[in-house]
Amino acid sequence: MLIYLLMGVGIGAAIYGYLPQAFVARLAGPGNPFAIPVAAVIGIPLYIRAETAIPVGLALSQKGMSMGAVIALIIGGAGMAIPEMSMLASIFRKRLVASIVVVIFATAVIGGYVFNMI
């Protein structure tokens, strides 16, 4: 688990140190209504683990990303990771796997919008 924690801290430090704040605020700030669905889709290939979610989410929120977009990114990455989806595709029918993806994406987007409202 230590390696994942160190990776998350490293990614968070890189985001915090090198990603321009204006860029993050413009693309994923609270003023952009499409930031939440885009963050959910971007989270899918990232394969966000619980150990890496906290430092990465903290760095992105400090750069100006809305908390709803951070939540959508984390839910999308944790729920629809490519390795997990490929494993499920080998076990279940494609239609069931597609249903799982739709439900997780909808949960990430709805959760992000609800979190922004609070």
WOCOR-V672217 format. One record per residue. N is the residue number from 1. SS is DSSP state (2 for helix, 1 for strand, 0 for the rest). PSI is psi as a letter, one per 40 degrees, with the letter a starting at -180 (NA if undefined). Layout:
# WOCOR-V672217
n = {N;N}
ss = {SS;SS}
psi = {PSI;PSI}
This chain:
# WOCOR-V672217
n = {1;2;3;4;5;6;7;8;9;10;11;12;13;14;15;16;17;18;19;20;21;22;23;24;25;26;27;28;29;30;31;32;33;34;35;36;37;38;39;40;41;42;43;44;45;46;47;48;49;50;51;52;53;54;55;56;57;58;59;60;61;62;63;64;65;66;67;68;69;70;71;72;73;74;75;76;77;78;79;80;81;82;83;84;85;86;87;88;89;90;91;92;93;94;95;96;97;98;99;100;101;102;103;104;105;106;107;108;109;110;111;112;113;114;115;116;117;118}
ss = {0;2;2;2;2;2;2;2;2;2;2;2;2;2;2;2;2;2;0;0;2;2;2;2;2;2;2;2;0;0;0;0;0;0;2;2;2;2;2;2;2;2;2;2;2;2;0;0;0;2;2;2;2;2;2;2;2;2;2;2;2;2;0;0;0;0;2;2;2;2;2;2;2;2;2;2;2;2;2;0;0;2;2;2;2;2;2;2;2;2;2;0;0;2;2;2;2;2;2;2;2;2;2;2;2;2;2;2;2;2;2;2;2;2;2;2;2;0}
psi = {d;d;d;d;d;d;d;d;d;d;d;d;d;d;d;d;d;e;h;h;d;d;d;d;d;d;d;f;i;e;e;h;e;e;d;d;d;d;d;d;d;d;d;d;e;d;g;h;i;d;d;e;d;d;d;d;d;d;d;d;d;d;e;e;h;i;d;d;d;d;d;d;d;d;d;d;d;d;d;f;i;d;d;d;d;d;d;d;d;e;d;i;i;d;d;d;d;d;d;d;d;d;d;d;d;d;d;d;d;d;d;d;d;d;d;d;d;NA}
